[in-house]
Amino acid sequence: MSAGVPHTSALVVGAGHAGLAISRHLAASSIDHLVVERGEVANSWREERWDSLRLLTPNWQTRVPGLAYDGADPDGYMDMAEVVAFLQRYARVVDPPLETRTTVESVRRNGAGYEVTTDRGVWHAATVVLATGGCNRPKVPAFVAALPDFVESVTPLDYRRPSALPDGGVLVVGASATGVQIADEVHRSGRPVTVAVGEHVRMPRTYRGKDILWWMDRTGLHDERYDEVDDIVRARRVPAPQLVGTPERLTLDLNALTDAGVRLSGRLVGFAGGRAQFSGSLRNKCNLADLKLGRLLDTIDEWIAGQGLEGEVEPVHRFAPTRVEESPPLALDLAAEGIRTVVWATGYEADHSWLHVPVLDHKGRLRHDGGVVSGSPGLYRIGLNFLRRRKSSFIHGAGDDARDLVSHLAAHLGARVPAEVA
């Protein structure tokens, strides 16, 4: 270890809800640590979300170790200002050893631990926890290079409101949570919108009188572990469900968009000669999403029957199949259709470009076993989709994951593990 270089037992990169939850558990285990954050607490929620966005999860589900929502609207959905305020409050509860406005530039092995280089100095850490979120970098296909010059390319990290887009029509690529919300908002602003639909998860906002996520919690579906599913690689790539948080608890699926006047096409496969080209898979993708929705509702109904709750909730019902026009377009002339913007709601990926440790696969994805990074003892990851449980990517999923990972980290350091953290 270099003389004069500060040392800590654990260095946590990121001060969002997951990083703060890790800090809470580290403190309970009496493990000295440091949390570094490139901006301020909840930086991504402050800087990288569009104006009208609300959480997909109801307020009662907003809970982290040491703090739970206690406001007057448990069935509502927080807007971004409310999320930031909640996390600021959580930071005061946790009171972590925190350095803000500190960007991590590299993490490298150094003996039995790690050398963490930031723009404000170097640290040596016996262990490192990456809590930088899973939505750092939008996924944009390589064929964006063929997009005509008169069409602006926008990612969800760039998008703020419809009025900031160029005049004209909009092609939204992707029909998961982000895609349907942006498509709906842009269309309501008076612009013609086409949505290119690929794989998606159809989900109603409410079912049998309860929020669909209430059922996911109550039935235990959200607690399903990563080592209990047949194909965890596939499960981690499942798109976010078509949910939107509104005071009216509206369901925003493809039928709702069609009813509003949004046009649907198949998956975007490229651009050629100023034309967007689509696959012919729209009907199949919608049928598959409808089938999976039916299976989910069957599971909920079976649980209700098994618990003897039939008389306490609304009756069983099913939703109309997704409507698809007889011959969805296979190509659109962007100029002729007046399309001046493409919004890439095609998902996100985690940015590990500053991680200089041989732990990435050939596609640049982190190799890990439930957040315990493979091949590099003492390195951990939290905040990815289905990291340890189906709920891992939600705010309320961080608590259990943080407990598990700090338990492993403590054992690695030979530290004590508390029986419980409030």
Legacy VTK file of the C-alpha trace (Angstrom):
# vtk DataFile Version 3.0
C-alpha trace
ASCII
DATASET POLYDATA
POINTS 422 float
0.000 0.000 0.000
1.345 3.435 -0.945
2.234 5.733 1.914
-0.190 8.589 2.402
-3.013 6.991 0.387
-6.178 6.756 2.487
-7.608 3.299 3.135
-11.081 2.018 3.853
-12.524 -1.429 4.357
-15.323 -0.777 1.861
-15.813 1.867 -0.798
-19.336 2.298 -2.202
-19.665 3.938 -5.613
-23.004 5.754 -5.845
-25.311 7.469 -3.348
-28.698 6.520 -4.696
-31.112 4.355 -2.732
-29.005 1.211 -3.257
-25.713 2.796 -2.181
-27.347 4.291 0.894
-28.896 0.923 1.791
-25.446 -0.671 1.540
-24.041 2.037 3.816
-26.800 1.391 6.358
-25.879 -2.294 6.528
-22.132 -1.616 6.582
-22.567 0.712 9.544
-24.659 -1.900 11.353
-21.778 -4.341 10.838
-19.277 -1.747 12.166
-17.411 -1.818 8.862
-15.599 1.421 8.100
-16.472 2.657 4.651
-16.789 5.593 2.272
-19.565 6.440 -0.202
-18.553 8.452 -3.257
-21.065 10.127 -5.566
-20.379 11.880 -8.881
-23.100 14.469 -8.189
-25.335 14.892 -5.194
-27.483 12.280 -3.441
-30.023 10.856 -5.920
-28.097 12.346 -8.838
-29.739 10.191 -11.536
-33.218 11.063 -10.292
-32.284 14.745 -10.392
-30.491 14.934 -13.716
-31.509 12.043 -15.962
-35.309 11.798 -15.885
-37.985 13.533 -17.922
-40.176 16.189 -16.338
-43.457 14.286 -15.997
-42.008 10.931 -14.913
-43.445 9.260 -11.833
-42.412 6.041 -10.137
-44.056 2.896 -11.469
-44.364 1.626 -7.899
-47.025 2.923 -5.478
-45.874 5.069 -2.587
-46.523 2.401 0.056
-43.908 0.288 -1.700
-41.245 2.973 -1.332
-39.237 1.576 1.537
-35.554 1.126 2.310
-33.710 -0.107 5.421
-34.494 2.447 8.119
-37.153 4.443 6.253
-40.543 3.852 4.651
-43.072 6.149 3.021
-45.283 7.674 5.715
-47.189 10.336 3.781
-50.877 10.887 3.171
-51.092 9.277 -0.277
-49.927 5.644 0.016
-51.626 4.620 -3.230
-50.145 7.493 -5.247
-46.935 7.540 -7.284
-44.024 9.857 -6.500
-42.867 12.392 -9.045
-39.154 13.034 -9.411
-39.056 15.908 -6.911
-40.706 13.669 -4.329
-38.263 10.830 -5.040
-35.307 13.181 -4.573
-36.801 14.511 -1.325
-37.346 10.959 -0.038
-33.742 9.986 -0.808
-32.392 13.173 0.746
-34.348 12.281 3.856
-32.913 8.763 3.703
-29.387 10.161 3.449
-30.022 12.066 6.687
-31.231 8.862 8.349
-28.208 6.851 7.183
-25.742 9.718 7.629
-23.076 7.949 5.560
-19.422 8.952 5.295
-20.008 10.649 1.943
-17.982 12.491 -0.656
-20.168 14.154 -3.278
-19.053 15.726 -6.564
-16.476 12.949 -6.776
-16.251 10.935 -9.976
-14.659 7.488 -9.946
-12.311 7.245 -12.912
-10.986 3.721 -12.432
-11.098 0.680 -10.162
-8.120 -1.683 -10.298
-6.842 -4.609 -8.284
-4.137 -3.707 -5.807
-2.843 -6.663 -3.863
-5.733 -8.221 -1.944
-7.883 -5.117 -2.430
-8.576 -2.333 -4.886
-7.163 1.004 -5.961
-9.984 3.452 -6.639
-8.935 6.548 -8.558
-11.275 9.547 -8.466
-11.005 13.079 -9.811
-10.276 14.143 -6.220
-7.662 11.570 -5.291
-6.925 7.877 -4.827
-8.262 5.424 -2.250
-7.270 1.920 -1.315
-10.222 -0.269 -0.406
-10.344 -3.856 0.788
-13.745 -4.197 -0.893
-15.732 -2.177 -3.435
-19.496 -2.080 -3.956
-20.732 -0.753 -7.284
-24.078 0.987 -6.680
-24.182 3.046 -9.850
-27.554 1.864 -11.140
-28.390 -0.129 -14.233
-29.577 2.729 -16.465
-26.353 4.647 -17.081
-26.233 4.275 -20.841
-29.153 4.026 -23.297
-29.036 1.113 -25.720
-29.083 2.477 -29.263
-28.606 0.131 -32.246
-25.654 0.645 -34.569
-27.945 1.363 -37.519
-28.699 4.769 -35.977
-25.830 5.881 -38.226
-28.170 5.457 -41.226
-30.787 7.833 -39.798
-31.328 10.734 -42.227
-29.836 14.071 -41.208
-33.233 15.786 -40.997
-34.316 13.430 -38.181
-33.123 14.071 -34.634
-32.078 11.112 -32.496
-33.159 11.360 -28.834
-32.615 8.957 -25.924
-34.669 8.886 -22.704
-31.713 10.463 -20.905
-32.008 13.438 -23.298
-35.802 13.681 -23.379
-37.447 16.160 -21.023
-40.801 17.218 -22.541
-42.595 17.210 -25.934
-42.067 20.932 -26.485
-38.294 20.395 -26.537
-38.538 18.089 -29.563
-38.378 19.371 -33.147
-41.713 20.096 -34.805
-43.256 17.144 -36.627
-44.008 13.485 -36.087
-42.183 11.176 -33.710
-41.149 7.540 -34.021
-40.787 5.941 -30.595
-38.710 2.771 -30.745
-39.674 0.396 -27.953
-42.921 -0.392 -26.144
-41.888 -1.054 -22.575
-42.535 1.327 -19.667
-40.439 4.174 -21.071
-41.695 3.808 -24.636
-45.409 3.778 -23.869
-45.137 6.706 -21.447
-43.185 8.932 -23.829
-45.400 7.933 -26.771
-48.530 8.821 -24.799
-47.169 12.160 -23.604
-45.883 13.197 -27.034
-49.135 12.201 -28.731
-51.188 14.153 -26.172
-49.098 17.215 -27.053
-50.620 17.082 -30.542
-47.919 15.311 -32.519
-48.453 12.179 -34.631
-46.666 9.233 -33.054
-45.701 5.786 -34.326
-44.425 3.148 -31.895
-42.112 0.380 -33.130
-43.051 -2.583 -30.959
-40.632 -5.336 -30.008
-40.726 -7.672 -27.034
-42.767 -6.189 -24.191
-44.477 -7.105 -20.929
-48.158 -6.210 -20.847
-49.438 -5.490 -17.350
-52.575 -3.739 -16.029
-52.223 -1.016 -13.427
-54.878 -2.646 -11.262
-56.399 -6.112 -11.070
-59.339 -7.247 -8.962
-59.355 -3.927 -7.129
-55.659 -3.849 -6.162
-52.537 -2.385 -7.719
-50.870 -5.116 -9.769
-47.680 -4.634 -7.742
-49.676 -5.258 -4.547
-50.417 -8.708 -5.954
-46.780 -9.200 -7.007
-45.752 -8.477 -3.428
-48.512 -10.422 -1.694
-48.120 -13.582 -3.780
-44.338 -13.617 -3.312
-43.592 -13.157 -7.019
-41.390 -10.141 -6.295
-39.351 -12.191 -3.823
-38.483 -14.947 -6.280
-34.723 -15.437 -6.131
-32.266 -15.460 -8.996
-31.224 -19.035 -8.141
-34.845 -20.245 -8.331
-35.498 -19.493 -12.000
-34.614 -21.771 -14.899
-32.877 -19.133 -17.053
-31.631 -16.171 -15.046
-29.813 -14.671 -18.046
-33.097 -14.515 -19.914
-35.003 -13.286 -16.840
-32.581 -10.388 -16.409
-33.262 -9.222 -19.966
-37.047 -9.108 -19.654
-38.238 -5.561 -20.443
-39.842 -3.327 -17.834
-43.637 -3.805 -17.678
-45.999 -1.411 -19.438
-46.903 0.526 -16.301
-47.396 4.213 -15.606
-47.973 5.919 -12.274
-50.903 8.351 -12.479
-53.374 9.697 -9.906
-56.119 7.921 -11.871
-54.231 4.604 -11.741
-54.579 4.275 -15.509
-53.543 1.240 -17.505
-51.335 2.313 -20.407
-50.971 -0.587 -22.806
-50.898 -0.788 -26.600
-54.687 -0.839 -26.803
-54.825 2.423 -24.865
-52.297 3.971 -27.240
-54.216 2.732 -30.282
-57.457 4.157 -28.869
-55.710 7.515 -28.496
-54.575 7.492 -32.132
-51.004 6.237 -31.855
-49.975 3.950 -34.728
-48.170 0.664 -34.100
-45.556 -1.007 -36.260
-43.299 -4.019 -35.809
-39.779 -3.964 -34.403
-37.493 -1.436 -36.089
-34.751 -3.270 -37.996
-32.994 -0.439 -39.835
-33.056 2.575 -42.132
-32.530 2.637 -45.884
-33.157 5.360 -48.439
-34.818 7.598 -45.872
-37.246 4.871 -44.892
-37.631 3.124 -41.530
-37.899 -0.639 -41.964
-39.867 -2.876 -39.591
-40.151 -6.592 -39.010
-43.406 -8.429 -39.582
-43.474 -9.746 -36.008
-45.910 -7.271 -34.455
-48.826 -9.672 -34.136
-46.642 -12.450 -32.730
-45.029 -10.115 -30.158
-48.453 -8.913 -29.011
-49.882 -12.426 -28.826
-46.949 -13.546 -26.688
-47.368 -10.588 -24.324
-51.094 -11.349 -24.021
-50.326 -14.991 -23.250
-47.842 -14.090 -20.516
-50.303 -11.622 -19.006
-52.911 -14.377 -18.834
-50.459 -16.646 -17.034
-49.668 -13.937 -14.479
-53.342 -13.331 -13.769
-53.934 -17.093 -13.484
-51.190 -17.242 -10.860
-52.784 -14.412 -8.894
-56.244 -16.006 -9.140
-54.902 -19.344 -7.912
-53.251 -17.636 -4.950
-56.459 -15.785 -4.070
-58.448 -19.032 -4.205
-55.847 -20.851 -2.133
-56.000 -18.160 0.549
-59.787 -18.207 0.619
-60.007 -14.536 -0.360
-62.454 -14.805 -3.251
-65.186 -12.897 -1.397
-62.859 -10.073 -0.335
-61.688 -8.843 -3.735
-63.283 -8.033 -7.063
-64.257 -10.903 -9.406
-61.929 -12.558 -11.916
-61.695 -10.741 -15.223
-59.504 -10.731 -18.293
-58.380 -7.983 -20.647
-59.140 -7.709 -24.349
-56.383 -9.050 -26.629
-53.992 -6.479 -28.063
-55.480 -5.126 -31.284
-53.224 -5.104 -34.320
-54.243 -3.660 -37.688
-54.630 -6.114 -40.544
-51.428 -5.087 -42.341
-49.051 -3.179 -40.044
-46.528 -1.076 -41.977
-43.262 -2.734 -42.902
-41.702 0.597 -43.895
-42.280 4.305 -43.362
-40.960 7.108 -45.548
-39.747 9.434 -42.808
-39.922 12.613 -44.888
-43.341 11.832 -46.367
-44.740 10.976 -42.930
-43.298 14.150 -41.427
-41.234 12.274 -38.850
-38.536 14.562 -37.466
-37.590 12.731 -34.261
-36.746 9.177 -33.259
-36.878 8.432 -29.527
-34.866 5.341 -28.597
-36.837 3.713 -25.785
-34.832 0.559 -26.362
-33.579 -0.031 -22.844
-30.447 0.761 -20.913
-27.227 -0.871 -19.914
-24.872 -0.373 -17.010
-21.668 1.557 -17.648
-18.630 -0.341 -16.373
-16.100 1.379 -18.642
-14.132 2.633 -15.628
-13.874 -0.856 -14.111
-10.380 -2.064 -15.015
-10.726 -5.542 -13.572
-11.141 -8.630 -15.816
-14.745 -9.339 -14.811
-16.661 -8.521 -18.010
-17.807 -11.041 -20.602
-17.279 -10.719 -24.362
-20.329 -8.422 -24.598
-19.121 -6.150 -21.826
-21.568 -7.457 -19.234
-20.485 -7.947 -15.648
-20.064 -11.567 -14.594
-21.574 -12.037 -11.152
-23.450 -14.471 -8.953
-26.290 -12.494 -7.431
-24.139 -9.373 -7.160
-20.993 -11.143 -5.977
-18.649 -10.387 -8.857
-17.069 -13.505 -10.308
-13.293 -13.867 -10.292
-12.547 -10.787 -8.193
-12.994 -11.366 -4.425
-14.276 -8.354 -2.540
-16.028 -6.746 -5.528
-19.832 -6.422 -5.440
-22.653 -5.025 -7.556
-26.124 -3.859 -6.542
-28.995 -2.257 -8.458
-29.213 -4.407 -11.581
-32.362 -6.028 -12.899
-33.176 -9.303 -11.068
-29.807 -9.108 -9.297
-30.866 -11.372 -6.429
-34.656 -11.128 -6.570
-37.288 -10.206 -9.088
-37.765 -6.910 -7.205
-34.072 -5.956 -7.308
-34.476 -3.074 -9.753
-37.168 -1.382 -7.651
-36.417 0.905 -4.696
-37.944 -1.549 -2.234
-35.757 -4.346 -3.588
-32.508 -2.755 -2.436
-32.922 -3.614 1.246
-32.838 -7.396 0.962
-30.105 -7.312 -1.669
-27.985 -4.963 0.425
-28.373 -7.214 3.472
-27.249 -10.272 1.516
-24.293 -8.569 -0.125
-23.024 -6.928 3.071
-23.315 -10.276 4.828
-21.043 -11.767 2.144
-18.712 -8.754 2.282
-18.480 -8.954 6.071
-17.578 -12.633 5.892
-14.894 -11.776 3.317
-13.430 -9.231 5.757
-13.955 -11.430 8.809
-16.309 -8.849 10.325
-19.421 -9.496 12.390
-22.837 -9.631 10.752
-25.772 -8.157 12.696
-28.843 -10.325 13.098
-31.161 -7.656 11.683
-31.077 -4.106 10.387
-34.204 -1.984 10.906
LINES 1 423
422 0 1 2 3 4 5 6 7 8 9 10 11 12 13 14 15 16 17 18 19 20 21 22 23 24 25 26 27 28 29 30 31 32 33 34 35 36 37 38 39 40 41 42 43 44 45 46 47 48 49 50 51 52 53 54 55 56 57 58 59 60 61 62 63 64 65 66 67 68 69 70 71 72 73 74 75 76 77 78 79 80 81 82 83 84 85 86 87 88 89 90 91 92 93 94 95 96 97 98 99 100 101 102 103 104 105 106 107 108 109 110 111 112 113 114 115 116 117 118 119 120 121 122 123 124 125 126 127 128 129 130 131 132 133 134 135 136 137 138 139 140 141 142 143 144 145 146 147 148 149 150 151 152 153 154 155 156 157 158 159 160 161 162 163 164 165 166 167 168 169 170 171 172 173 174 175 176 177 178 179 180 181 182 183 184 185 186 187 188 189 190 191 192 193 194 195 196 197 198 199 200 201 202 203 204 205 206 207 208 209 210 211 212 213 214 215 216 217 218 219 220 221 222 223 224 225 226 227 228 229 230 231 232 233 234 235 236 237 238 239 240 241 242 243 244 245 246 247 248 249 250 251 252 253 254 255 256 257 258 259 260 261 262 263 264 265 266 267 268 269 270 271 272 273 274 275 276 277 278 279 280 281 282 283 284 285 286 287 288 289 290 291 292 293 294 295 296 297 298 299 300 301 302 303 304 305 306 307 308 309 310 311 312 313 314 315 316 317 318 319 320 321 322 323 324 325 326 327 328 329 330 331 332 333 334 335 336 337 338 339 340 341 342 343 344 345 346 347 348 349 350 351 352 353 354 355 356 357 358 359 360 361 362 363 364 365 366 367 368 369 370 371 372 373 374 375 376 377 378 379 380 381 382 383 384 385 386 387 388 389 390 391 392 393 394 395 396 397 398 399 400 401 402 403 404 405 406 407 408 409 410 411 412 413 414 415 416 417 418 419 420 421
